[in-house]
């Protein structure tokens, strides 16, 4: 699988530079932009969760429960702070 390491580094550095130089301006992300960022974050989160599960020696059933719980927790976090329901993605695109 492609890691997008260079692209993520460029985006992260650009965002940090913008936030440091233009205080108070918000980026005005569209719902599509937000979902794209969420997909990137969720992919990274699941990758790191997998590493943690390996370290803890979890069974496949425990891993599946944890992944499902993580997904619901992320959905709840997003809905609580943005009002967006990621399970209704077609409405956000």
PyMOL commands that set and color helices and strands:
alter all, ss='L'
color gray80, all
select helices_A, chain A and resi 5-21+31-56+60-82+86-92
alter helices_A, ss='H'
color red, helices_A
deselect
rebuild
show_as cartoon
